[in-house]
Amino acid sequence: MSREPKADAESESASPGDQPGDMPGALPDALRAELIAFRRDLHMHPELGNQEFRTTAALKTRLERAGLTPRVLPVGTGLICDIGGGPQRGRPALALRADIDALPIPDTKTGVPYRSTVPDRAHACGHDVHTTVVLGAGLVLADLAAKGQLPHPVRLIFQPAEEVLPGGAADAVASGALDGVGRIVAVHCDPRVDAGRIGLRNGPITSACDRLEVSLGGPGGHTARPHLTTDLVTAAARVATDVPALVGRRIDARSGLSVTWGRIESGHAPNVIPQHAELSGTVRCLDLVAWRQAPDLVHGAIQEIADLYRAKSEINYIRGVPPVVNEPVVTDLLRDAMVARRGVASVEDTEQSLGGEDFSWYLEHVPGAMARLGVRTPGERGVRDLHQGDFDADEHAITVGVELFTAAALIDGSERSV
């Protein structure tokens, strides 16, 4: 049975050293409670990529209530919102990015009042937390801007369709989301890190991820006479087993290039060699150079195996996302912000993940960095992993994320060479 995470207003997980310092922008208790309720409402009403109309409307309404002027993206979901007058002459904005979509899986949590009310839909990757964090930071920063305490303009980016390759970030960029932006930051929930802490890494923090679909064809025949036809099941099996090995021997092993199949399908009867087989999976790698080489390598390996078994092949290689590569200066900005709020012990080093994240598309245009936001209740045993139906987050993470972003916006970045 899932245990409901402690609401932040009642959380005892923060140690005395976790209390914010004298920097303005601490999260008021009333707003903290409102944000927890907002997150739970999103969690109960998850929406898939490019269908986030309710989520977009809720964000727009709350930002307008704060006197801001959010702009819905041309695709109809997601929005951007400027604080502090928008990008000004010689003063590029710091962008805070959140992704707002959910996943097409059932919510299997029990014992919590905010379980998803939508069948086979769940915020199982923490995007509801990301969204709430950026909203909360925006509301705090808007108040500071009204008091003349915001040194640089800030842009909020609420992006749809992160879970849909190649990701909604590319559409947001094409819509002008980065116009006037000098750098960009984001967080991603990490159930391996305790709430109250973040994980940071210079350089690649996620990996590239592409999708691969393969169709094999042949004349079919009787299983008594495989020598007279194309033994398509064997051909599919060899593509499944040999292609990953073959690709791994044609590129530097340090690139971590990996082909992994998630589906293989062929045939209907035990004594009939089928005419068609399908495989689909993902291609992941750790570095940008390997990602650029991957399509040609994978195409070549599949074709070699298919030719060996006289099978016709059709390959649909779907470009996904490159790695998220954290720029060192912006990573230091997040580190300094977290230390200013919660001390040196609140930041830990993190490893590169093989997961993909379309935040990488923003980094093709401006420097930026992503932090791993701890969402595990301290002392909790086990891990409720991302993309699983029982995923949940300790809501103390909302306060931590808001105060991380507000501190980053307040720290003077004028001397940072980015």
C-alpha positions in Angstrom: 0.0 0.0 0.0 1.3 3.5 -0.9 1.8 5.9 1.9 0.6 9.4 1.3 3.7 11.7 1.3 3.8 14.3 4.0 2.5 17.7 2.8 5.3 20.2 3.0 3.5 22.4 5.5 3.6 19.6 8.0 6.9 18.0 6.9 9.5 17.2 9.5 12.0 15.9 6.9 14.0 19.2 6.8 16.8 19.5 9.3 17.4 22.8 11.0 20.3 23.4 8.6 17.8 23.2 5.7 16.0 26.5 6.7 16.4 29.3 4.1 18.8 32.0 4.8 18.3 35.8 4.7 17.9 35.9 0.9 14.4 37.2 -0.1 12.1 34.8 -2.0 11.4 32.2 0.7 8.1 30.4 0.1 5.3 31.8 2.3 3.2 29.3 4.2 -0.1 30.2 2.5 1.4 29.9 -1.0 3.1 26.6 0.0 -0.3 25.1 0.9 -1.8 26.5 -2.3 0.9 24.9 -4.4 0.5 21.5 -2.7 -3.2 21.7 -3.5 -2.4 22.8 -7.1 0.0 19.8 -7.6 -2.6 17.4 -6.2 -5.2 18.7 -8.6 -2.9 18.2 -11.5 -2.1 14.8 -10.3 -5.8 13.9 -10.3 -6.3 15.2 -13.8 -3.3 14.0 -15.9 -3.3 14.9 -19.6 -1.2 13.4 -22.4 1.2 15.4 -24.7 -0.5 18.1 -26.7 -3.8 17.5 -24.9 -3.0 19.5 -21.8 -5.8 22.0 -22.1 -7.1 21.8 -18.6 -3.5 22.1 -17.2 -2.8 25.1 -19.5 -6.0 26.8 -18.4 -5.3 26.3 -14.7 -1.8 27.8 -15.1 -3.1 30.8 -17.2 -5.8 31.6 -14.7 -3.4 31.5 -11.7 -0.7 33.6 -13.4 -3.3 36.2 -14.5 -4.6 36.4 -11.0 -1.0 37.5 -10.0 -1.2 40.3 -12.5 1.0 38.5 -15.1 0.3 38.1 -18.9 0.9 34.5 -19.9 0.8 33.6 -23.6 -0.5 30.2 -24.7 1.8 28.6 -27.2 0.6 28.3 -30.9 0.0 24.5 -30.6 -2.8 25.3 -28.2 -1.3 23.9 -25.0 1.6 25.1 -22.8 2.5 28.8 -22.3 5.2 31.3 -21.6 5.1 34.2 -19.1 7.6 37.0 -18.6 8.3 38.5 -15.2 10.2 41.8 -14.6 9.3 43.4 -17.8 10.5 40.7 -20.1 13.9 40.6 -21.8 15.4 44.1 -21.7 18.1 45.7 -23.7 21.4 44.1 -22.7 19.7 42.1 -20.0 18.7 38.6 -21.3 16.1 36.6 -19.3 16.7 33.6 -17.2 14.2 30.9 -18.3 12.6 28.5 -15.9 11.2 25.5 -17.7 8.6 22.9 -16.7 7.0 20.1 -18.7 3.3 19.6 -18.2 2.2 16.3 -19.8 1.5 12.9 -18.2 2.0 9.3 -19.2 -0.4 6.7 -20.7 -0.2 4.3 -17.8 -2.6 3.6 -14.9 -2.1 5.1 -11.5 -1.8 2.2 -9.1 -1.3 4.1 -5.8 -3.6 3.4 -2.9 -4.3 5.3 0.2 -3.8 8.8 -1.2 -6.8 11.2 -2.0 -5.1 12.6 -5.1 -4.9 9.4 -7.2 -5.5 9.9 -10.9 -9.2 10.2 -11.8 -8.5 9.5 -15.5 -8.2 5.8 -16.5 -4.8 4.7 -17.8 -3.3 8.2 -17.3 -0.9 9.2 -14.6 1.7 11.8 -13.6 4.2 9.0 -13.1 7.3 11.1 -14.0 6.8 14.0 -11.7 5.8 16.6 -14.3 3.1 17.8 -12.0 5.8 18.6 -9.5 8.0 20.4 -12.1 5.0 22.5 -13.2 4.1 23.4 -9.6 7.7 24.4 -8.9 7.9 26.8 -11.8 4.5 28.2 -11.1 5.4 28.8 -7.4 8.7 30.4 -8.4 6.9 32.6 -10.9 4.5 33.8 -8.2 7.2 34.6 -5.7 9.3 36.4 -8.3 6.3 38.4 -9.5 5.9 39.7 -6.0 9.6 40.5 -5.8 9.5 42.3 -9.2 6.6 44.4 -7.9 8.8 45.5 -5.0 11.8 46.2 -7.3 13.8 43.3 -6.0 14.2 41.3 -9.1 17.6 42.1 -10.7 17.0 40.4 -14.1 14.0 39.4 -16.1 12.7 35.9 -15.9 10.7 33.8 -18.3 8.5 30.9 -17.3 8.2 28.2 -19.9 5.4 25.6 -19.4 6.1 23.1 -22.2 3.7 20.4 -23.5 4.5 17.0 -24.8 7.9 16.1 -23.3 7.0 12.4 -23.4 6.3 12.5 -27.1 9.4 12.1 -29.3 11.0 14.3 -30.5 9.5 16.3 -27.6 7.5 19.5 -27.3 10.6 21.6 -26.6 11.4 21.9 -30.3 7.9 23.4 -30.9 8.4 25.8 -28.0 11.7 26.9 -29.4 10.2 27.4 -32.8 7.4 29.5 -31.2 10.0 31.9 -29.8 10.2 30.6 -26.3 13.9 31.4 -26.2 13.8 34.9 -27.8 15.6 37.2 -25.4 16.6 34.3 -23.1 20.3 34.2 -22.0 20.2 30.9 -20.1 17.7 28.3 -19.0 17.3 26.0 -16.0 15.1 23.1 -15.1 14.6 20.3 -12.5 13.6 16.7 -12.9 12.3 14.6 -10.1 14.7 11.9 -8.8 13.2 9.2 -6.5 16.8 8.2 -5.6 17.5 11.6 -3.9 16.0 12.7 -0.6 13.6 15.6 -0.6 15.5 18.6 0.6 18.5 17.9 -1.7 19.3 18.2 -5.4 21.7 16.3 -7.6 24.0 18.2 -10.0 26.5 17.3 -12.7 28.7 19.2 -15.1 28.4 18.0 -18.7 26.0 15.2 -19.8 23.3 14.4 -17.2 20.9 12.5 -19.5 21.5 10.5 -22.7 20.3 10.6 -26.3 17.2 8.6 -27.0 15.8 7.6 -30.5 13.0 5.2 -31.5 13.5 2.4 -33.9 10.9 0.5 -35.9 11.8 -2.4 -38.2 9.6 -4.4 -40.6 10.9 -7.6 -42.2 9.3 -9.3 -45.2 9.5 -12.6 -47.1 7.3 -14.9 -49.2 6.4 -17.2 -46.3 6.0 -20.9 -46.5 5.7 -24.2 -44.7 7.9 -24.9 -41.6 8.8 -28.3 -43.2 10.7 -26.5 -46.0 12.4 -23.4 -44.6 15.2 -23.8 -47.2 12.7 -22.9 -49.9 11.7 -19.6 -48.5 12.8 -16.8 -46.1 12.9 -18.1 -42.5 11.5 -14.8 -41.3 11.1 -15.7 -37.6 14.8 -16.7 -37.4 15.7 -13.5 -39.3 13.8 -11.4 -36.8 15.4 -13.2 -33.9 18.9 -12.6 -35.4 18.1 -8.9 -35.9 17.0 -8.7 -32.3 20.1 -10.4 -30.9 22.8 -9.6 -33.4 22.2 -5.9 -34.2 22.9 -4.6 -30.6 26.1 -6.6 -30.5 27.2 -5.6 -34.0 26.5 -1.9 -33.4 28.5 -2.1 -30.1 31.5 -3.3 -32.0 31.5 -0.4 -34.5 31.7 2.5 -32.1 33.8 3.5 -29.1 32.4 1.6 -26.2 32.7 4.7 -24.0 29.8 6.2 -26.0 27.4 3.8 -24.3 25.5 3.2 -27.6 22.7 0.7 -26.8 20.0 -0.8 -29.0 17.2 -2.3 -26.8 14.1 -3.9 -28.2 10.7 -3.5 -26.5 8.5 -5.4 -29.0 8.9 -8.2 -31.5 6.0 -9.8 -33.3 5.6 -12.4 -36.1 3.4 -15.2 -37.2 0.1 -16.8 -36.2 0.5 -20.6 -36.6 3.2 -23.0 -35.4 3.6 -24.7 -38.8 3.5 -21.5 -41.0 6.6 -19.4 -41.8 5.1 -15.9 -41.8 5.5 -13.2 -44.4 6.0 -10.4 -42.0 7.8 -9.6 -38.8 8.1 -6.4 -36.7 10.5 -5.1 -34.1 10.5 -1.9 -32.2 12.8 -0.4 -29.6 15.1 2.4 -28.6 18.6 3.5 -29.4 20.3 5.3 -26.5 23.8 6.7 -26.1 25.8 8.9 -23.8 27.4 11.4 -26.0 26.5 13.8 -28.8 29.1 12.4 -31.4 27.7 8.9 -31.1 24.2 10.1 -31.3 24.9 11.7 -34.7 26.5 8.5 -36.0 23.9 6.2 -34.6 21.3 6.2 -37.5 23.9 5.1 -40.1 25.4 2.5 -37.8 22.0 1.0 -36.9 20.7 1.0 -40.5 23.8 -0.7 -41.7 23.7 -3.4 -39.1 20.0 -4.2 -39.7 20.5 -4.4 -43.4 23.5 -6.8 -43.1 21.5 -9.2 -40.9 18.4 -9.0 -43.1 20.4 -9.6 -46.3 22.1 -12.7 -44.7 18.6 -14.3 -44.3 17.2 -13.0 -47.6 14.6 -10.8 -45.8 13.4 -7.5 -47.1 13.7 -4.7 -44.5 12.1 -1.4 -43.9 13.7 0.8 -41.2 12.0 3.7 -39.6 14.6 5.5 -37.5 12.8 8.2 -35.5 15.0 10.9 -34.1 14.4 11.6 -30.5 16.5 13.9 -28.3 20.2 14.5 -27.9 21.8 14.3 -24.4 21.2 17.1 -21.9 24.6 18.6 -21.5 24.8 20.9 -18.4 26.9 24.0 -19.1 29.3 24.5 -16.2 28.6 28.1 -15.4 24.9 27.6 -15.3 25.4 24.5 -13.2 27.4 26.6 -10.8 24.5 29.1 -10.7 22.2 26.3 -9.5 24.8 25.0 -7.1 25.3 28.6 -5.6 21.5 29.1 -5.4 20.9 25.8 -3.5 23.8 26.4 -1.2 22.5 29.9 -0.4 19.2 28.5 0.5 20.0 25.2 2.2 23.7 24.9 2.7 26.5 22.8 1.1 25.1 19.5 2.3 21.9 20.0 0.2 23.8 19.4 -3.1 25.1 16.0 -4.1 26.9 14.8 -7.2 24.8 12.7 -9.6 25.5 10.3 -12.4 24.6 10.4 -16.1 21.3 8.7 -16.8 20.4 6.7 -19.9 17.0 8.3 -19.9 16.2 10.9 -22.5 14.9 14.5 -21.9 13.8 17.0 -24.5 15.2 19.9 -22.3 18.3 19.2 -24.5 16.7 21.0 -27.5 16.8 24.3 -25.5 20.5 23.7 -24.9 21.1 23.6 -28.7 20.4 27.4 -28.6 21.3 28.8 -25.1 23.4 27.5 -22.2 21.6 25.9 -19.4 21.5 23.2 -16.8 19.1 20.7 -15.2 19.1 19.6 -11.6 17.8 16.4 -10.1 15.2 17.3 -7.6 15.0 14.9 -4.6 11.5 13.6 -4.0 12.2 10.6 -1.8 11.0 10.9 1.8 14.1 10.7 4.0 14.3 7.3 5.7 11.9 5.7 3.2 13.1 2.2 2.1 13.0 1.2 -1.5 12.4 3.4 -4.6 9.2 4.1 -6.4 10.8 4.6 -9.8 9.8 7.0 -12.6 7.3 5.7 -15.2 5.7 3.3 -12.8 2.1 3.5 -11.7 2.9 3.8 -8.0 5.3 6.8 -8.4 4.8 9.6 -5.9 6.8 12.5 -4.5 7.4 13.9 -1.1 5.8 17.4 -1.4 8.6 19.0 0.5 10.3 19.0 -2.9 8.0 21.7 -4.1 9.4 24.1 -1.5 12.9 23.2 -2.4 12.4 23.6 -6.1 10.7 27.0 -5.7 13.4 28.3 -3.5 16.1 26.9 -5.8 14.7 28.8 -8.7 14.0 32.0 -6.9 17.5 32.1 -5.5 18.9 31.4 -9.0 16.9 34.4 -10.3 18.1 36.6 -7.5 21.8 35.8 -7.7 23.6 38.4 -9.8 24.6 36.7 -13.0 26.1 39.8 -14.6 29.7 38.6 -14.1 29.0 35.0 -15.2 30.5 34.4 -18.6 27.9 32.2 -20.4 
